[in-house]
């Protein structure tokens, strides 16, 4: 059932009456929370940053919330009803928002759990199984709406209009959203490791219309709950720019749970290989064997992506963890949707190297090693050890003064 999320509109149904929650409940103010938009950010340009909101709970109905102050850069009276009466199955009932699209009129909002259980009348158990991994939950007063789970509808849209929207269809967001209830503490699920150096010969050597630049910087993330999982953000931005594409190259995920045999999950490239191949996706040889070949262990040694981790001390006296992903020749596969065949990618070997400060403990030890020499000139470095001559307000940097290094944030 997940396949529906690759489409622009997930269903075409009659326009559904929206929730009139204020007529059903009386509300008790709980306090101030925070909300990060997803669907309104993706489709309407609302801020994707956290904003303060007021949270109310329905009298006598624990877990039924009204959130006011959502989408403040679009409307002054934004309101969202959230049904978290089952913390493991949080629904956004279909409801009319106060946001009006200049082209397509008023906007309705809901989420996939409401859609399946109310419109398709599926049991919760079947819905959870079908939408595995993208079920909204409330954990310790933090409600997470996974990527692709929030839906918008334009019931007044004209299918012949500029956006060609189906007024009875529901359109899924790409990004995820978060509601932090009063008392909740949110932690980003991904840790930003900073910029890694990508010496890339996986895709760009094949598709680039220009002489290709071997090495460039990419953002690397590490999953907080599973440090063996990494993401590389916009890994082919140079290629997409040279192709004249306005799209962002897709994030790739690297599962380095086994560092000697790293899996790169199949990812749609957004590139087309012509009538014979059609839309192309890419995965690692190891992922292909893991999924179709009886197990990742069947990947030939010569074709395995590996992760090597080392420690080094920079000129600034700070210890760094250096992670190097190695992509050997033919370590990845293209998949052509038109002919359902796979082909070798990675015509040459590639590496991705990211340097990060070791842990908080190491920083604290460095910071207390000696009393700072207040008369010594201060130098600043980013978390990858590169010297920063003009620190910017809000930037997180390592300050080196005399023999002391401390982690600081430049005041705004």
Secondary structure, DSSP 8 states (H G I E B T S, - for coil): -GGGGGSS-S-B--------HHHH--EEEEEEEEEE-SHHHHHH----S-EEEEEEEETT-TTEEEEESTTTTT-SS-EEEEE-SSTTS-B---EEEEEEETTTEEEEEEEHHHIIIIIS---HHHHHHHTTT---EEETTEEEE-TT-EEEE-TT--TTSTT---TTB-EE-SS-EEEE-TT-----SEEEEEEEEEE--SSHHHH-SS---SEEEEEEEEESS-TTEEEEETTTHHHHHHTT--S----EEEE-SSTTSBEE--EEEEEE-HHHH-EEEEEEHHHHHHHHSS-GGGS-GGG-BEEEEEEEE-TTS-EEEEEEEEE-TT-EEEEETTTTEEEE--SS-EEEEEEEE--HHHHHHHHHSS---TTS-EEEE-TTS-B-SS--TT-EEEEEETTEEEEEE---
